[in-house]
Amino acid sequence: MKELGDSVLLDKLKQNDEAAFTELYNRYWDKMYVIALNRLNNPAEAEEAVQEVFYNIWKRRAEISVTLSLPAYLATAVKYEVLNTLARQKRFLRYEKYTVYTGTAADESAGEQLQVADLQRQLQQTIRALPEQCRLVYRLSREGGYSRKEIATTLAISEKTVANHLTRALKSLRGTFTEIFRIIIFFLLTR
């Protein structure tokens, strides 16, 4: 398989050929790891990001459409995964600061924790249902704290495109959570 070109490997991958996936993985893992490590500066997180990219490639093998080169496609996928990792880190730090400041993490009842977990699950489910670019823009904006200009620069798209993706994402979230928000407001007002 080592002598096969990338396009042949991709064709075999789309036909569920595990040997083709293994060759693809072995051929590009080190290069993708270096890209992730340069941006994350943490070997464990870089490894996890690259593993996630290859996991998603296997999971979505039938849908993969590489228009340029496979290395460019993989590097872009790693870049997006690195951005997701950085956004998660930033969100975790904000949450950590918030809970230290308010003390809410220890004060919540078990029932409230379950309700919050259910809402978070529904939110994540709705976000995962968004188109990939729209989802990435939303996460960078709302979870990562990036400005529209920063997102546009990072993803090499226009600010207008960023605004359109955010509008689409928020419209989808509003549709999902309209009823839930009414219940929450009622709950808060009657407390």
JOVEN-V18456 format. One record per residue. N is the residue number from 1. SS is DSSP state (a for helix, b for strand, c for the rest). PHI is phi in degrees with one decimal (* if undefined). D_CENTER is the distance of its C-alpha to the mean C-alpha in Angstrom with 1 decimal. Layout:
BEGIN
N/SS/PHI/D_CENTER ; N/SS/PHI/D_CENTER
END
This chain:
BEGIN
1/c/*/31.5 ; 2/c/-61.3/31.3 ; 3/c/-86.3/33.3 ; 4/c/-73.5/31.2 ; 5/c/-76.1/29.3 ; 6/a/-61.2/25.6 ; 7/a/-66.0/26.3 ; 8/a/-67.6/28.4 ; 9/a/-59.5/25.8 ; 10/a/-63.3/23.3 ; 11/a/-61.1/26.0 ; 12/a/-66.8/26.8 ; 13/a/-61.7/23.2 ; 14/a/-64.2/23.0 ; 15/c/-95.8/26.2 ; 16/c/66.9/24.6 ; 17/c/-81.3/26.4 ; 18/a/-66.0/25.2 ; 19/a/-64.1/27.4 ; 20/a/-65.9/25.7 ; 21/a/-63.9/22.2 ; 22/a/-60.8/23.9 ; 23/a/-64.0/25.5 ; 24/a/-59.7/22.3 ; 25/a/-60.8/20.7 ; 26/a/-65.0/23.9 ; 27/a/-72.4/24.3 ; 28/a/-118.3/21.0 ; 29/a/-58.6/19.5 ; 30/a/-59.8/21.6 ; 31/a/-64.8/20.8 ; 32/a/-69.6/17.0 ; 33/a/-63.2/17.6 ; 34/a/-61.5/19.7 ; 35/a/-60.4/17.2 ; 36/a/-65.7/14.6 ; 37/a/-63.5/17.5 ; 38/a/-62.7/18.9 ; 39/a/-93.2/15.9 ; 40/a/-98.1/15.2 ; 41/c/56.2/18.9 ; 42/c/-144.4/18.2 ; 43/a/-57.3/19.1 ; 44/a/-66.1/17.6 ; 45/a/-68.8/14.1 ; 46/a/-63.9/14.5 ; 47/a/-62.2/15.7 ; 48/a/-63.3/12.9 ; 49/a/-63.3/10.4 ; 50/a/-67.7/12.9 ; 51/a/-60.0/13.6 ; 52/a/-63.0/10.1 ; 53/a/-61.9/10.5 ; 54/a/-68.9/13.9 ; 55/a/-60.9/13.2 ; 56/a/-66.5/11.1 ; 57/a/-63.9/14.0 ; 58/a/-65.7/16.5 ; 59/a/-63.7/15.0 ; 60/c/-109.8/14.9 ; 61/c/-56.7/17.9 ; 62/c/-72.6/20.0 ; 63/c/-98.3/17.8 ; 64/c/-63.1/17.2 ; 65/c/-133.1/18.9 ; 66/c/-99.9/19.6 ; 67/c/-91.9/21.6 ; 68/c/-101.0/22.3 ; 69/c/-107.7/22.4 ; 70/a/-62.5/20.4 ; 71/a/-58.8/20.0 ; 72/a/-66.9/18.6 ; 73/a/-60.4/16.1 ; 74/a/-65.3/15.0 ; 75/a/-62.4/15.1 ; 76/a/-66.3/12.8 ; 77/a/-62.3/10.2 ; 78/a/-65.3/10.8 ; 79/a/-59.5/10.6 ; 80/a/-63.7/7.1 ; 81/a/-66.8/6.2 ; 82/a/-62.9/8.8 ; 83/a/-61.8/7.7 ; 84/a/-63.3/4.6 ; 85/a/-63.2/7.6 ; 86/a/-63.5/10.0 ; 87/a/-64.8/8.6 ; 88/a/-61.9/8.8 ; 89/a/-61.7/12.2 ; 90/a/-63.4/13.4 ; 91/a/-63.9/12.7 ; 92/a/-62.7/14.5 ; 93/a/-64.4/17.3 ; 94/a/-63.2/17.8 ; 95/a/-63.7/18.1 ; 96/a/-60.8/20.4 ; 97/a/-62.4/22.6 ; 98/a/-62.8/22.8 ; 99/a/-69.4/23.9 ; 100/a/-66.7/26.4 ; 101/a/-68.6/27.7 ; 102/a/-95.1/28.1 ; 103/c/72.3/28.6 ; 104/a/-72.1/26.8 ; 105/a/-61.0/25.0 ; 106/a/-84.1/28.4 ; 107/a/-88.7/30.2 ; 108/c/-71.7/28.2 ; 109/c/-75.7/30.0 ; 110/a/-61.7/28.6 ; 111/a/-63.9/28.6 ; 112/a/-65.7/26.6 ; 113/a/-63.2/24.0 ; 114/a/-65.8/23.8 ; 115/a/-64.0/23.5 ; 116/a/-63.9/20.8 ; 117/a/-61.8/18.9 ; 118/a/-66.3/19.6 ; 119/a/-63.6/18.4 ; 120/a/-63.8/15.1 ; 121/a/-63.0/14.7 ; 122/a/-64.1/15.7 ; 123/a/-62.2/13.4 ; 124/a/-62.6/10.3 ; 125/a/-64.2/12.1 ; 126/a/-65.7/12.8 ; 127/a/-65.0/9.3 ; 128/a/-62.9/8.3 ; 129/c/-78.1/11.6 ; 130/c/-69.8/11.0 ; 131/c/-59.4/11.3 ; 132/a/-53.7/8.4 ; 133/a/-65.3/9.8 ; 134/a/-62.3/10.5 ; 135/a/-61.8/7.2 ; 136/a/-64.2/6.0 ; 137/a/-61.1/9.5 ; 138/a/-59.5/9.6 ; 139/a/-64.0/7.0 ; 140/a/-63.1/8.8 ; 141/a/-73.3/12.0 ; 142/a/-85.4/12.1 ; 143/a/-95.5/10.2 ; 144/c/-94.5/10.6 ; 145/c/76.9/14.1 ; 146/c/-77.6/14.2 ; 147/c/-79.7/17.1 ; 148/a/-60.2/17.2 ; 149/a/-64.2/19.2 ; 150/a/-62.5/16.8 ; 151/a/-64.3/13.9 ; 152/a/-59.4/16.5 ; 153/a/-66.6/17.7 ; 154/a/-63.0/14.5 ; 155/a/-95.6/13.5 ; 156/c/57.2/17.2 ; 157/c/-131.1/17.6 ; 158/c/-78.6/20.1 ; 159/a/-64.2/19.9 ; 160/a/-64.6/21.2 ; 161/a/-65.1/18.3 ; 162/a/-60.1/15.9 ; 163/a/-60.0/18.3 ; 164/a/-63.6/18.5 ; 165/a/-63.6/14.7 ; 166/a/-64.7/14.9 ; 167/a/-59.8/18.1 ; 168/a/-62.9/16.8 ; 169/a/-65.4/13.9 ; 170/a/-66.9/16.4 ; 171/a/-63.4/19.0 ; 172/a/-64.1/17.0 ; 173/a/-66.5/16.4 ; 174/a/-60.4/20.0 ; 175/a/-61.4/21.2 ; 176/a/-73.0/19.6 ; 177/a/-105.1/20.7 ; 178/a/-55.0/24.1 ; 179/a/-66.2/26.0 ; 180/a/-62.9/24.2 ; 181/a/-62.7/24.7 ; 182/a/-61.0/28.4 ; 183/a/-65.6/28.7 ; 184/a/-63.7/27.2 ; 185/a/-62.6/29.5 ; 186/a/-59.2/32.4 ; 187/a/-60.3/31.7 ; 188/a/-67.7/31.5 ; 189/a/-73.0/34.7 ; 190/a/-94.1/36.6 ; 191/c/-73.5/35.7
END
